[in-house]
Amino acid sequence: MIGELTNTQYKKIANGLVLIILLFYTLENSFVAKYIGGTLFVYGVKPLFYILIAMIMAWKVPKVRSCGKLLHQSTVYTWAFNCGVIYIVANILGGVIQGFGKSPYNLTPLGMITNIWTVGSVLIGREMIRAYVINSHKGLKSKVFFGVVVLIMTFTNIRLAEIKGLSDLETWTIFMAEKLIPELCHNLLATYLVMYAGPLASILYLGMIEAVMWLSPILPNINWLGKGVIGMLIPLLCLVYIHTQYLSLTKKIKMYKEKQEKLIEWVPFTLITISFIWFVAGVFPIYPSAIATGSMQPLIDPGDVILLEKIKDMEDVKRLKVGDVIQFKRGDILITHRIIEVVEEQNGFVFRTKGDNNSVEDRQVVVPENLKGILKGIVPKVGYLTILLKSQDLSSLEEVEF
């Protein structure tokens, strides 16, 4: 028993809070929100609702202590802060690699106050509910309930319209990598934080991330794959670290140093693996591509992997010259041929190309929007596996081989 209520009574209050979140989410995605007006609902109704919930929980609802020890709360706060910093730094590093862009949000004084009100109110209310629900059910004692709470907090933070707009495998993949999986990982870490140290810990972690997103004048311009890797990797690594460290502090595990050493041993492997995935997926300025045909022999043989530097803008296009080997897209096919003529037209440049081993030049000129990269290096014979896996598509290359 905590205070004057029984555990069962606390659980009933917690279950009621879960129901309130679900009902409000239903309301938010129904005709009612449209009737009220999107702007009024987002900037008025929603933050008012959550701040009202937070006030009621702070002053009227019987308190529930976190499952963690009071002695270690300040340590958990420090970990939460550090995790927020690590996540922000990882995004900045992603921006260094892929570039930065101007924030799309209103950053006038009034706009910043509005952003703080809109995002901050919802964040505080949701995290107070999360903490109450998890700690009323004694944290990880019911792993199924713990998982259900993580899922509910994840999906109620994603607009239903985002899901309705998904039409094919590509859009689903991008949505899951860019939005769903990072959101799930953030919520998993936040749920552990409230279990160990109450709502302030998760507010600190999530609040730092939201503050940078909504208040910074420039933001990293990272593609969906980069966002997915950062959004999954950082929260999960932080979670493993915090969980292991906390068990060590509370003396609930033995041989902690050995376990920590084993965990640390995996860090370089994980970082190398992630970097390799980024490289193959084209996150970096230099990217690889396997060559399937002999149109560029003797320079490039079938099975070679070429390294190309991305052509990002018109300045890169203007630097191209006769003799450069470029990769360009024609339909669904990537072709790597040499420039034999740069033609200046009224609307800009186009390029005539030819494979070194082909008897005639390519029938179609290459326009700037179809350019992908310029050859920077060749790695012999390491692309055979990729060619084998894609062998069913090679027949489509016949139309560009002469």
C-alpha positions, 0 to 999 in steps of 0.5 A, spaced: 500 500 500 502 507 498 499 512 502 491 511 503 490 507 497 491 500 496 495 497 490 489 495 486 486 502 487 492 505 484 492 500 478 485 503 477 487 510 477 493 508 472 488 504 467 483 510 467 489 514 465 491 510 459 484 510 457 484 517 457 490 518 453 486 513 448 480 517 448 483 523 447 487 520 441 481 518 438 478 525 439 484 528 436 484 523 429 476 524 429 471 529 425 471 533 432 478 535 431 476 538 424 470 541 427 474 545 432 479 547 427 486 544 426 490 550 429 485 551 435 486 544 437 493 543 436 495 550 439 489 550 444 485 544 446 491 539 446 496 543 450 490 545 455 488 538 456 495 535 458 496 541 462 490 540 466 491 533 467 498 534 469 495 539 474 490 534 477 495 529 478 500 534 481 495 536 486 489 532 487 491 524 485 494 520 490 502 520 489 505 514 487 513 513 488 517 511 482 520 503 483 527 506 483 531 508 490 530 515 492 538 515 493 539 514 486 534 519 483 539 524 481 544 519 478 538 517 473 537 525 472 544 525 470 544 519 465 537 522 462 541 529 461 547 525 458 543 521 453 539 527 451 546 530 449 549 524 446 542 524 441 543 531 440 551 530 438 549 524 434 544 528 430 549 534 429 554 529 426 549 527 421 548 534 419 556 535 418 556 529 414 549 530 410 548 538 411 544 542 415 538 546 413 534 552 416 528 550 421 521 550 418 518 552 425 516 560 427 522 562 431 520 569 433 519 570 440 512 569 440 513 563 435 518 560 440 513 561 446 508 558 442 512 552 441 514 551 448 507 552 450 504 547 445 510 541 445 512 542 453 505 542 455 503 535 452 510 532 454 509 534 461 502 531 461 504 525 457 510 523 462 506 524 468 501 519 466 507 514 463 510 515 470 504 514 474 501 508 470 508 504 470 510 505 477 502 503 479 504 497 476 510 496 479 515 497 473 517 490 470 514 486 475 508 485 469 513 485 463 507 485 458 503 491 461 510 494 461 510 493 453 503 495 452 504 502 455 510 503 451 506 501 445 500 505 447 505 511 448 508 510 441 502 510 437 498 515 441 504 520 439 503 519 431 498 522 427 493 517 424 494 521 418 501 519 417 499 512 417 493 513 412 498 516 407 502 510 406 501 507 400 506 502 398 512 498 401 517 504 400 513 509 404 512 504 409 519 502 410 521 510 410 515 511 415 518 505 420 525 507 419 524 515 420 518 515 425 515 509 428 522 505 430 525 511 433 519 513 436 518 506 439 525 506 442 525 513 445 518 511 448 522 504 451 528 509 454 523 514 457 519 508 460 525 505 463 527 512 466 520 514 469 520 507 472 527 508 475 526 516 477 519 518 476 517 523 470 522 528 471 527 523 468 524 522 461 522 530 461 529 531 461 531 526 456 525 528 451 525 535 453 532 536 451 531 533 444 524 537 443 527 543 445 533 543 439 528 541 434 523 546 436 528 552 438 534 551 434 534 556 427 538 550 423 537 543 424 541 537 421 538 535 414 539 528 415 535 523 410 530 517 412 535 512 413 540 516 417 534 518 422 532 511 423 539 509 425 540 514 430 533 514 432 534 507 434 541 506 436 542 512 441 536 510 445 537 503 445 545 503 447 543 508 452 537 504 455 542 498 455 547 502 459 542 505 464 539 499 465 546 495 467 549 501 471 542 501 475 542 494 477 550 495 479 548 501 483 542 497 487 547 491 487 542 486 483 547 483 479 554 480 480 560 480 476 558 487 473 565 489 471 565 483 466 558 484 463 560 491 462 567 489 459 563 484 454 558 490 453 564 495 451 567 490 446 561 490 442 561 498 441 566 498 436 563 492 432 556 496 432 559 502 430 563 499 424 557 495 422 552 502 422 558 506 419 558 500 413 550 500 413 550 508 412 556 507 407 552 502 402 546 505 403 549 512 400 549 516 407 556 519 406 558 523 400 562 517 397 558 511 395 559 504 392 555 501 386 556 494 383 558 494 376 554 488 372 556 489 365 562 490 361 561 496 357 566 500 361 572 495 360 578 495 360 577 500 366 571 497 369 570 489 369 563 486 371 563 484 378 567 490 380 565 495 385 566 503 383 566 508 388 562 515 386 562 522 389 555 524 389 553 530 385 549 534 389 547 541 386 548 545 379 555 547 381 557 540 381 554 539 374 558 545 372 565 542 374 563 535 369 568 535 363 569 531 357 573 524 360 569 524 366 566 517 368 559 519 371 553 514 374 546 516 371 539 514 372 535 512 366 528 509 368 530 504 374 537 503 371 543 506 374 548 506 368 556 508 369 559 511 362 564 516 360 562 523 358 564 524 350 561 531 349 558 537 354 552 540 350 550 547 352 543 548 351 538 554 352 536 551 359 542 548 361 547 543 360 546 536 357 551 530 356 553 525 351 556 519 354 559 512 351 561 506 354 569 505 353 567 498 350 561 500 346 561 501 339 557 507 339 555 513 344 548 512 348 542 514 344 539 519 349 543 525 352 544 525 360 540 531 363 542 534 370 537 531 374 539 524 372 546 525 374 548 521 381 555 521 381 562 521 379 567 516 379 573 516 384 575 509 385 575 502 383 575 496 388 576 489 383 571 483 384 568 484 390 561 486 387 559 479 384 554 477 390 550 483 389 550 482 381 548 475 383 542 477 388 540 482 382 541 477 376 534 477 375 534 484 373 540 484 368 536 483 362 533 490 362 540 493 361 540 490 354 537 496 351 543 501 354 549 496 351 551 497 344 
